[in-house]
Every structure is written in C-alpha cells, then in structure tokens.
C-alpha cells in the first residue's frame, strides 16, 4: 500500500491547512478524510454514523494526524454550522470544504410525498449551500480557499427510482456555478466532482450485481472498476494551489461513461 501511494502526487500547498468534510465516516468521505490527512492537512469531518466516525478519528489520530470528528446530521443546518465553527476553532481556519454527504436511497415516483421530497433535497444539496456560506468569510480572510461539491453521474444517465436524489445532484452543479461567481473575488474557488459508479462498501453490498457489472463494462471507455481513491486524487488536485485558476467547473471521474 505504501509503495502504491508513493506513485501518486503530493501537494505541498495543502500541508498545515485545515479541511472540513461532510459525510466523512465511510465510503468516499472516509477516503477523502484519510487522503487529506496524508497530505498533512488537519481534517474535521461530520457524519450521522458515530461509530464509524469515532473509529476513523482514532485510527488517524493514532497515526499522528490532526483530526476531529463531530457527530452531525447535515439536514440540521444549525448543527452543521456549529460543527464547522467547532472544527475551525480547534484546527484552524477552514481552507478546504468538501460537501460530500448524500443519500441515494431508492424512491419510486409514485411513493414520493412532500416530506420525503424535502428530506431528499435537504440531505443531498441544501447543506452544500449553508456549509459554503459558513466557511467562505474565513477563506476570504485567509487569502482564499477551495470548495468542492460532490455531484453524481446519475444526473446524466438513465437511472430510475431516484427522483429526489437526481434532482438534488443536478442542483449541485448549478450551485457550484453560482457560488464560484459569488466567491471568486475572494479567491475562493468552487468546483464540482462528478463521480461515476464508485465501488464503495455500500454500493458493493447493495447494488453491484452481475448485471450492473455488465453495464459498467459496456458503458465505460476503460473497463476497470472505479474506487474511492480514484475520486480522491481529483479532490486533492482541486484542493491544492496547483488548480488555482480552475473554478466553476465539473470534473468527471467516471471511466469515460459520459
């Protein structure tokens, strides 16, 4: 593992800065937290899964990382903003925000009601805005920063039973554009990563069937499965000063599906 990691880039501009990741206890989020910590960043993260969040925090702290986990449901905006303030107070001004938390629970169109619709929007896009609103002034005062929103390939391909999730993820792309324009004068860049079908533990357990694997092989230009570290490497570049002139863009990591 260490030898494989040595083959990939390190980013000196990240060392000593503070990152905040939502949905950081498992899946893509946990990979982001770990990769950012390896770059020498102090990392705060939130999640509803306290057991996994505490375990990741302990493991990284035991390895010498500066890390802080705060249990939080991103649907509770005041609690999310309080967690952001807590992390900034403990680890330093947040220079990287990763809006990652989401829930791709399947919902049939005929079963949706107002409460369920509002919940899907809240967990998949609303918190992106309010987290960005909370960190942007600190980024401005620190000389700039990077906000990375997680979109989804699902907003561009023919999936069913995800009306709220797909609508929210399409909204993430529009939100990225408008926030990039708003915060650009503060040297705050805002970008959107659009992952393809990533082989997280949840996806492998619940959705990756032989038929799904056949679909991946048929639709991707490169046939290999995609894993969280494939997306994390794009995140690292967007977080670092190497991408200082890149903002308001969609960065697709999907093996060539789109």
Beta strands, then each sheet from edge to edge (+ up, - down):
strand 1: 18-22
strand 2: 42-47
strand 3: 67-71
strand 4: 94-99
strand 5: 145-150
strand 6: 188-195
strand 7: 250-253
sheet 1: 3+ 2+ 1+ 4+ 5+ 6+ 7+
end
